[in-house]
């Protein structure tokens, strides 16, 4: 038996049996240029500024999602005969789900207009890509089948829920992986017990047995703590906001033809202007590209752009004034306006020296003049799709939220309001905060 083995810090051994056509196809996808690009995209973006170990990539995460999906399918095969084609498509989708992510994740997307889901589809469908050739070598129609799977064409099944749901392979892997690499110790959950609890309910949905309720609660607790302590860490959010401000400033200068590099035909420059990239150009666009831009722009003759980029390169991030629980959202926005006026009156750059970060997870992450998502793009809500539980008496499944107070309790608490401001202005704003007309 010919086997390729990847040693993974979360799942230990991820093996590909090359005498199995499906496994051989999956391993060929791993070795494509488009998938290998994910080595150069950090899973947690700028979280490394708060957690130095958080340098892991979307490449390792994607491998982990594949392995988790395989284990989920193996478990569910004990309850139903798996359709071979659907299993193959599901595994390919699990592996390729992050293929179209841009540099610095959604922070870059929100400025450039690039939507990673659509780019993923383009890469899979483009006959010129290695990914497309690897898929068609197995089945000429497999690229179209994978994209249709992502788009959930037709009836949604448990195969789709393995890739995208409240209890999917993506979340199950990234919580463990992010917890391990940040050293936060907040995101551990009992993956083995969760997998052992998986079942298919009478409606054909992915579900857990009644024995898995405690494991689901622990999983949701892990998500809550990772959001509160890692994904929404004040330094992470501050750095993300600075990236957005820097990219917006650079885009304005590029339109005015005053941006000091990269060249106009460089993929980073084109993406910044919202121009359509070829798949080959997109494959060349990664975190390294944008960090190189920051190094160029740190020497810019435009002081606001230079300050922002130097701050990101040497971890001189904006300071935080926490407004959570003290002011209403409308009052916080008025504080932002007053702070901008104050900074302008003292000779600062009001549009580049301060921003308001308002986070309300049940309504997704919302920010004013800052990234609309976390560094790793976990746009989660704790009140989204239900997790279904099969009762002990094998009655029809019931929503997990009807059995546990945890989803509602966590959703109510994941709300933040923070003013992030360049360090030289923090004391000035604090001194005048009581005098603002709010």
HELIX and SHEET records of a PDB file:
HELIX    1   1 UNK A   21  UNK A   30  1                                  10    
HELIX    2   2 UNK A   33  UNK A   36  1                                   4    
HELIX    3   3 UNK A   37  UNK A   40  5                                   4    
HELIX    4   4 UNK A   45  UNK A   49  5                                   5    
HELIX    5   5 UNK A   58  UNK A   76  1                                  19    
HELIX    6   6 UNK A   84  UNK A   96  1                                  13    
HELIX    7   7 UNK A  106  UNK A  112  1                                   7    
HELIX    8   8 UNK A  116  UNK A  125  1                                  10    
HELIX    9   9 UNK A  130  UNK A  138  1                                   9    
HELIX   10  10 UNK A  142  UNK A  150  1                                   9    
HELIX   11  11 UNK A  158  UNK A  163  1                                   6    
HELIX   12  12 UNK A  169  UNK A  182  1                                  14    
HELIX   13  13 UNK A  191  UNK A  197  1                                   7    
HELIX   14  14 UNK A  210  UNK A  212  5                                   3    
HELIX   15  15 UNK A  213  UNK A  226  1                                  14    
HELIX   16  16 UNK A  227  UNK A  231  3                                   5    
HELIX   17  17 UNK A  234  UNK A  255  1                                  22    
HELIX   18  18 UNK A  267  UNK A  272  1                                   6    
HELIX   19  19 UNK A  279  UNK A  283  1                                   5    
HELIX   20  20 UNK A  287  UNK A  297  1                                  11    
HELIX   21  21 UNK A  303  UNK A  314  1                                  12    
HELIX   22  22 UNK A  329  UNK A  345  1                                  17    
HELIX   23  23 UNK A  361  UNK A  363  5                                   3    
HELIX   24  24 UNK A  400  UNK A  402  5                                   3    
HELIX   25  25 UNK A  406  UNK A  413  1                                   8    
HELIX   26  26 UNK A  423  UNK A  425  5                                   3    
HELIX   27  27 UNK A  426  UNK A  432  1                                   7    
HELIX   28  28 UNK A  433  UNK A  435  5                                   3    
SHEET    1   A 2 UNK A   3  UNK A   8  0                                        
SHEET    2   A 2 UNK A  12  UNK A  17 -1                                        
SHEET    1   B 4 UNK A 198  UNK A 200  0                                        
SHEET    2   B 4 UNK A 206  UNK A 209 -1                                        
SHEET    3   B 4 UNK A 388  UNK A 390  1                                        
SHEET    4   B 4 UNK A 398  UNK A 399 -1                                        
SHEET    1   C 4 UNK A 319  UNK A 322  0                                        
SHEET    2   C 4 UNK A 415  UNK A 421 -1                                        
SHEET    3   C 4 UNK A 354  UNK A 360 -1                                        
SHEET    4   C 4 UNK A 365  UNK A 368 -1                                        
END                                                                             
